[in-house]
Amino acid sequence: MQEAGYYPSYEEPVAPPPYTGQVPAPVPQPYPGPVAAPVPPPHDQPVAMAPPLDDRTVALRAADVAEARRMADGGASGAGSAPISAPGGRAARRKAARRQGRHGGAQEAPEGPSGASDAPGAADGAPRSRMEARRAARASKPGAGVIASRMVGEVFITTGVLMLLFVTYQLWWSNVRAHQQAGSETNHLQQDWASGKRKPGAFEPGQGFAILDIPKLDVVAPIAEGTSKTKVLDRGMVGHYAEGATKTAMPDAKTGNFGLAGHRNTHGEPFRYINRLKPGDAIVVETQDTYFVYKMTSILPVTPPSNTSVLNPIPPGSGLTKPGRYITLTTCTPEFTSKYRMIVWGKMVEERPRSKGKPDALVE
């Protein structure tokens, strides 16, 4: 047991008393004695009072407190607030305002990629200095590399558009125009034959004098004198070899080879599918007085353009061995090129006057 009034220090560990089964008696505490009452100051000594504050100082402090509260509220909500007014009275505030305006005001750092402005002072509308304006102008002006890439891109785009227009003209519009011209020439020929205006004999270059019919290919094209590209072939007509070393016979000749040329692609393309002709298919030449009916005999798929022997009266390689009345069709190959020529030969099987009506090849 410890003695009454003994209190161990905080550093000395205190062992709990052994449990005896009895509640220990409370230890009496010493009486602290009466508490002394505060002594009031004597009446003869004056009480110290706080120095009086002028109204302007109080107003400034009140404004500072209100401004601090507004800034605290604005900071909590994430929105910016105006700077606190400078203390020191109206003159000090005016001086601070002039200093702030002269130096461009408070500037914020440029925002990142998601910001609305890259130049200082652009977000809050503050005026820029001359140096900042020059930097902004240089930053907005494209460099030489950007200008060069734009020019190259414009050249490529323009070239592509022109090529597209050219292809459209070649593959579509040239056929439309040539079909119109060839159809008009065919109608004029038939009208002149019916009225008797056309007379048999020599024909001027580019002048139509007959009509070619290939029933299997559904081809009806006027035949003109000569093989001029601009006056004959590009107008959708078929040209007769009638000049120089390639001159061939007319259909009404007793013997000879009637040679014709035509486009395979574009400009009406009357000979586009002559490679589909088979031996025995009909080829009809219609003139003012007569129908000349030929039967296809053979084809030469590829030959050089310089091989003019295919137009001979007895063309080599055609399978024809003796003089007769033949027809030769020539065109370019492969398609959309003019590197080689394709040749189709035929042999006359019927000469029918128009007065007897159309031949069976045109009636079927």
Rosetta blueprint (number, residue, H / E / L):
1 M L
2 Q L
3 E L
4 A L
5 G L
6 Y L
7 Y L
8 P L
9 S L
10 Y L
11 E L
12 E L
13 P L
14 V L
15 A L
16 P L
17 P L
18 P L
19 Y L
20 T L
21 G L
22 Q L
23 V L
24 P L
25 A L
26 P L
27 V L
28 P L
29 Q L
30 P L
31 Y L
32 P L
33 G L
34 P L
35 V L
36 A L
37 A L
38 P L
39 V L
40 P L
41 P L
42 P L
43 H L
44 D L
45 Q L
46 P L
47 V L
48 A L
49 M L
50 A L
51 P L
52 P L
53 L L
54 D L
55 D H
56 R H
57 T H
58 V H
59 A H
60 L H
61 R H
62 A H
63 A H
64 D H
65 V H
66 A H
67 E H
68 A H
69 R H
70 R H
71 M H
72 A H
73 D H
74 G H
75 G H
76 A H
77 S H
78 G L
79 A L
80 G L
81 S L
82 A L
83 P L
84 I L
85 S L
86 A L
87 P L
88 G L
89 G L
90 R H
91 A H
92 A H
93 R H
94 R H
95 K H
96 A H
97 A H
98 R H
99 R H
100 Q H
101 G H
102 R H
103 H L
104 G L
105 G L
106 A L
107 Q L
108 E L
109 A L
110 P L
111 E L
112 G L
113 P L
114 S L
115 G L
116 A L
117 S L
118 D L
119 A L
120 P L
121 G L
122 A L
123 A L
124 D L
125 G L
126 A L
127 P L
128 R L
129 S L
130 R H
131 M H
132 E H
133 A H
134 R H
135 R H
136 A H
137 A H
138 R H
139 A H
140 S H
141 K L
142 P L
143 G L
144 A H
145 G H
146 V H
147 I H
148 A H
149 S H
150 R H
151 M H
152 V H
153 G H
154 E H
155 V H
156 F H
157 I H
158 T H
159 T H
160 G H
161 V H
162 L H
163 M H
164 L H
165 L H
166 F H
167 V H
168 T H
169 Y H
170 Q H
171 L H
172 W H
173 W H
174 S H
175 N H
176 V H
177 R H
178 A H
179 H H
180 Q H
181 Q H
182 A H
183 G H
184 S H
185 E H
186 T H
187 N H
188 H H
189 L H
190 Q H
191 Q H
192 D H
193 W H
194 A H
195 S H
196 G L
197 K L
198 R L
199 K L
200 P L
201 G L
202 A L
203 F L
204 E L
205 P L
206 G L
207 Q L
208 G E
209 F E
210 A E
211 I E
212 L E
213 D E
214 I E
215 P H
216 K H
217 L H
218 D L
219 V E
220 V E
221 A E
222 P E
223 I E
224 A E
225 E E
226 G E
227 T L
228 S L
229 K L
230 T L
231 K L
232 V L
233 L H
234 D H
235 R H
236 G L
237 M L
238 V E
239 G E
240 H E
241 Y L
242 A L
243 E L
244 G H
245 A H
246 T H
247 K L
248 T L
249 A L
250 M L
251 P L
252 D L
253 A L
254 K L
255 T L
256 G E
257 N E
258 F E
259 G E
260 L E
261 A E
262 G L
263 H L
264 R L
265 N L
266 T L
267 H L
268 G L
269 E L
270 P L
271 F L
272 R L
273 Y L
274 I H
275 N H
276 R H
277 L L
278 K L
279 P L
280 G L
281 D L
282 A E
283 I E
284 V E
285 V E
286 E E
287 T L
288 Q L
289 D L
290 T E
291 Y E
292 F E
293 V E
294 Y E
295 K E
296 M E
297 T E
298 S E
299 I E
300 L E
301 P E
302 V E
303 T E
304 P L
305 P L
306 S L
307 N L
308 T H
309 S H
310 V H
311 L H
312 N L
313 P L
314 I L
315 P L
316 P L
317 G L
318 S L
319 G L
320 L L
321 T L
322 K L
323 P L
324 G L
325 R E
326 Y E
327 I E
328 T E
329 L E
330 T E
331 T E
332 C E
333 T E
334 P L
335 E L
336 F L
337 T L
338 S L
339 K L
340 Y E
341 R E
342 M E
343 I E
344 V E
345 W E
346 G E
347 K E
348 M E
349 V E
350 E E
351 E E
352 R E
353 P E
354 R H
355 S H
356 K H
357 G L
358 K L
359 P L
360 D H
361 A H
362 L H
363 V H
364 E L
